[in-house]
Amino acid sequence: MIDDKILDEMNLPWASSNETLEIISTNYFLPLFNPDFFLIRPEAERDKGIDHHIEIKKGNKYLNFRFVIQLKATDSKGFNNDGSISLQLDTSNINYLLNNPMPAFYVLFFKETNTFYYESINDFAQSLYKKDANWNTQPSHVLRFLKPFNESAIEEIFQLTLKKGKFQRTINEKVIAQSITVNTGDRILIDNDLNVSDDSEIRKLIEGIGLEIINEGKWKDIIFVHKKASGNVASTSKYNLVLGIANYYSGNLMDALSFFRTAANLKSELTEDLKNHLLFFEATVKYSIGLISNAEYESKMQQLESADNVGLYIKLEKAKRKYIESLNINTKDRYENFVSDINAIITDPKANDSIKLNAKCELILFEGYKNNMEYVKGVSMINAFEESIGPNIQLRVDSAKRFISANETWFKNVQQLKEDAINTKNHFAYYIAIINEVKVSYEFEVYTANVFIVQDTAEFPKPEIPNKEPFFERMLEKISKAVSYFYHIGHIENTVVALSTKYEILHYLNRIEESKKVLYDLESIIESFDLVDQRKKLEILKNNGATHQHFKVWMDKIFSESEAKKGEYDKMRSEMIKMDEKESTIIKKPTTKNLHIHLFPIGYFQFPMAQKENVYEILNLTQEAKNRFDEMFKMVIPVANICYIPISQEGYVDGKLGDTGIEVWRNIFRIRKSFYENKYYRYEPNL
């Protein structure tokens, strides 16, 4: 038997300390991987820098997604000051791992503690580039291992390998699909997070649901997705139309016009409805930036008015404009006509949920404004009436009932509109409703603070003024949410509208510093987007154009005119008294040879029968009224209420309710003076 001494002296291969360390490191390394998720494939051939190929498994399936490991080991006992362990690596080895398409890692076995550390080849190479762009020319580099190779690290490597594997598979599919596409200019796109898309995918998405997303107020998302694509993506008419509309709502008018022009060049691809959309938005943008006149714009809108869908939006704008213009003239039934126009749009079979909600938003705004003005008129009428006859409780009660009923109806309409918007997920319409609700509420607070019943009564003492601060805070909270929403979705025009309303409320509350901040935001937005029309409105707003300022100017004007009218009334009354006094010196008893008439409210008069037609002309009687007076003169003394112009019927009619102001008294004075000059004298009847 060979003894140990002979073995010691025998010429045999020597064991390498490095080999021993490598074996130890491998023995510790392999058990770290759960076979349910990993299949380790050691490098069978003499490796050139890779020790292990490791395939990941998912759901007990092999994916052929792999990462590689270069296993290093050291029996050094030294740590760096930061706790890291340094290892010299050949540049050739670093390049070898970088050439690998799969994730690659250096793993270091630290013998002293039997622990592992690791570093990604990509992270290491990135650090080398940061230090020296020419790192590749150096023979070697030092890697400082600091991150422990534990369960958390292995899970991170698993997820990275899975992500990169899916990425590579997607790339392969895109390349195959790209080779057979008709749009040969399409590009494959990869972002920093290894998300893969291509022009055709983005084009299909925007053409498929782009208009729907815009209707939801998410046009910024459209622009964001478009910017992920290459410059070749906008190759169809519909794609350019959608991008044009998205940029229009975002305030990017020049970009919008560019997309619309491209869409117009390819408009044969569009349906008739989409062609109308293109004509509408292109004309709107051109008008907004001054490329076409108002007459040209109106002509184009008129051509589109009968179009499906977009035609209803044009009708809505037309109804609004017609109603606003009618406020400057004494048009009968103007509000009723407006409501009729709006309801025609809402009930139109072609109307979708979006146009219906938009129409209802306009309706609650003008309904609220009308109610507020009815309050002003009602209180003013009560004050004028009570100035002559004293407090009238029934008149106050009736007026209050009408206003409360109208306001309750309006409030219910607002709540129903907001509920409908939420149920249909139309956040755009919801926040438009919020803006309009706040506008009406703020205006009402301004009106009630300036217009109120003057005379006190024991039955109805003036109520204590409640603390309005919580109410205004709720208004500011609502309008701030509207500002945030429209700013977030990029609707610049509505952002400006909401900010303007917020400014008005803050200014009204005398919170000047806060209002200045809002004004600064307004100016910044308007200047950034070069909004010409909004700039004009802002200048008006800054120059006493807020609702409370404008209303005060209007009220001051009314009071000033009222004083002037009172002076004019007193002068006319004085002259009519003088006429009465002069006529009283003339003894002229009533006679049956003359015709007699009661001119309400100034008294009884007589005139020769032959002068009847002249009297009719002075009184401004309609033909029907003339016929009626002819019959009445045969039987009784007819009554002509000269508060009315013209007089269309005999009798007191509504009595003094016909007295609607100075114009009525100018007419009364005219008639009285004409009767005096024609010697149709006034007399006191024997009743």
Buried (B, 14 or more C-beta within 10 A) or exposed (E): EEEEEEEEEEEEEEEEEEEEBBEBBBEBBEEBBEEEBBEBEBBEEEBEBBBBBBBBBEEEEEBEBBBBBBBBBBEEEEEEEEEBBBBEBEBEBBEBBEEBEBBBBBBBBBBEEEBBBBBBBBEBBEBBEEEEEEBBEEEEBEBBBEBEBEEEBBEEBBEBBBBBBBBBBBBEEBEEBBEEEEBEEBBBBBEEEBEBBBBBBBBEBBBEEBBEBBBBBBBBBBBEBBEBBBEEBBBBBBBBBBBBBBBBBBBBBEBBBBBBEBBBEBBEBBEEBBBBBBBBBBBBBBBBBEEBEEEEBBEBBEBBEEBEBBBBBBBBEBBBEBBEEBBEEEEEEBBEBBBEBBEBBBEBEEBEBBBBBBBBBBBBBBBBBBBBEBBBEBBBBBBEBBEEEEBBEEBBEEBBEBBEEBBEEBBEBBEEBBEBBEEBEBBBBBBBBBBBBBBBBBBBBBBBEEBEBEBEBEEBEEEEEEEEEEEBEEBBEBBBBBBEBBBEBBBBBBBBBBBBBBBBBBBBBEBEEBBEBBBEBBEEBBEEBEBEEBBEBBEEBEEEBBBBBBBBEEBEEEEEEBEEBEEBBEEBEEBBEEBBEEBEEEEBEBEEEBBBBBBBBBBBBBBBEEBBEBBBEBBBBEEEBBEBBEEBBEEEBBBBBBBBBEBBBBBBBEEBEBBEEBEBBBBBBBBBBBBBEBEBBBBEEEE
